[in-house]
Each structure stands twice: as C-alpha cells, then as structure tokens.
Amino acid sequence: MIIALWILNGLLALAFIMAGSMKAVRPRPALVASGMGWADDFADPTVKLIGIAEVVGGIGLILPPLTGIAPILTPIAATALAIVMIGAIVVHVRRKENATPSVVLAVLSIASAVLGFLVVL
C-alpha cells in the first residue's frame, strides 16, 4: 500500500504544485486569457490564495513521509486538497464549465487521504 500511496501522491503533488504555482505567479488577466474563465469571478488575492493552498497541499503530500516528520500531515493535506477541489467543482458547475479535471483530482485526493490514513494509522 505504501508504494501505491507514493505513486499517487507523487502524481497529485506534481499536478497541484504546477497548477497552484501558475495561479500564484501569473496575473489574473493572464489566467483568464489562458482559459481559466473562473478567475474573472474572483479577486486577485483569492486566486493567489487558491494557488498557494494548492502548492502547500502538494508539498504536504510528499514532504512529511519523505522526512519522517509528522507523517499524519500527508492524509490531512490530501483531505484539504479534496475540499479545495470540491469547491472548484461547485464553481465550474455554476459557470457551466467542464468540471471533469476537478472531479478527477478530488477523487484521487480522497483516495490518497484514505490510503494515507491506512498507512499512517
């Protein structure tokens, strides 16, 4: 199970760190122009906060088990990322946009949380 957790968390961390860093670094108009129309509905600090939350969550999937320090934080980070993705699903559905990537990331985050709690506890 630990191997499955590492593979899943590695892929999730990569996805969240890349997406989150883009939201945290790029200006909101550039995000909207690149196809993230939802960013137009939020203020700049909110979009940056979402990006930072995704980056920190992605790091939280990998760093605690890698260092052996407080590995319980890994499934907690996965749970927090699932909550962020549920919020993303709500936003995309309200805007009548494709919510499939958010659904997939939410399901994978929930799977990571379950696996993480099974491995840690």
C-alpha positions, 0 to 999 in steps of 0.5 A: 500500500505504501508504494501505491500511496507514493505513486499517487501522491507523487502524481497529485503533488506534481499536478497541484504544485504546477497548477497552484504555482501558475495561479500564484505567479501569473496575473489574473488577466493572464489566467483568464486569457489562458482559459481559466474563465473562473478567475474573472469571478474572483479577486486577485488575492483569492486566486493567489490564495487558491494557488498557494493552498494548492502548492502547500497541499502538494508539498504536504503530500510528499514532504512529511513521509519523505522526512519522517516528520509528522507523517499524519500531515500527508492524509490531512493535506490530501483531505484539504486538497479534496475540499479545495477541489470540491469547491472548484467543482461547485464553481465550474458547475455554476459557470457551466464549465467542464468540471471533469479535471476537478472531479478527477483530482478530488477523487484521487485526493480522497483516495490518497487521504484514505490510503494515507490514513491506512498507512499512517494509522 
